[in-house]
Amino acid sequence: MGRESDGNTCPFLDTESSKRSPHGGYACKIYENRPLACRAYPVIQSVPISLDPKCKFCENCGTPSGNVNSELESLIQIQKKMDTKARYIWRYATGIGESKDKDLIKTGWFLV
């Protein structure tokens, strides 16, 4: 995890201290309480669900070994069982996307 070539950075990365992750990248400020999307990475919620093409590990190691479809199905089941009594759910949009869609891409916190 870290900065992308377009300057976008995960908002939860600690880019100001000298702390580093075990892999040498920026440390995550919410690691112990990170959301399912972070825990499941590089699996991303898309149609169909897939691996993030921007993932450096996937890029360097090619296609993963093992039963990825089983892992994807497990994540889908976990997501279906998730329930919250919260009245509101907030998401953080990093503004990453295709340059042609720049006017449509949200940045910052927004209410779902």
BELPE-V82941 format. One record per residue. N is the residue number from 0. RES is the residue in three letters. NEAR is the number of other ideal C-beta (glycine too) atoms within 12 Angstrom. Layout:
# BELPE-V82941
N;RES;NEAR
N;RES;NEAR
This chain:
# BELPE-V82941
0;MET;32
1;GLY;21
2;ARG;16
3;GLU;18
4;SER;10
5;ASP;15
6;GLY;12
7;ASN;21
8;THR;24
9;CYS;30
10;PRO;23
11;PHE;22
12;LEU;26
13;ASP;21
14;THR;21
15;GLU;10
16;SER;12
17;SER;9
18;LYS;16
19;ARG;16
20;SER;18
21;PRO;11
22;HIS;13
23;GLY;12
24;GLY;20
25;TYR;24
26;ALA;24
27;CYS;28
28;LYS;21
29;ILE;17
30;TYR;20
31;GLU;11
32;ASN;11
33;ARG;18
34;PRO;23
35;LEU;21
36;ALA;24
37;CYS;24
38;ARG;20
39;ALA;25
40;TYR;23
41;PRO;29
42;VAL;29
43;ILE;22
44;GLN;22
45;SER;13
46;VAL;7
47;PRO;13
48;ILE;22
49;SER;22
50;LEU;27
51;ASP;23
52;PRO;14
53;LYS;22
54;CYS;21
55;LYS;20
56;PHE;18
57;CYS;20
58;GLU;14
59;ASN;11
60;CYS;13
61;GLY;10
62;THR;15
63;PRO;21
64;SER;9
65;GLY;10
66;ASN;10
67;VAL;20
68;ASN;16
69;SER;13
70;GLU;22
71;LEU;24
72;GLU;16
73;SER;19
74;LEU;26
75;ILE;20
76;GLN;14
77;ILE;19
78;GLN;19
79;LYS;11
80;LYS;11
81;MET;17
82;ASP;9
83;THR;12
84;LYS;7
85;ALA;10
86;ARG;8
87;TYR;11
88;ILE;15
89;TRP;16
90;ARG;17
91;TYR;23
92;ALA;19
93;THR;25
94;GLY;24
95;ILE;25
96;GLY;18
97;GLU;11
98;SER;11
99;LYS;8
100;ASP;11
101;LYS;13
102;ASP;11
103;LEU;12
104;ILE;18
105;LYS;19
106;THR;19
107;GLY;13
108;TRP;15
109;PHE;15
110;LEU;13
111;VAL;13
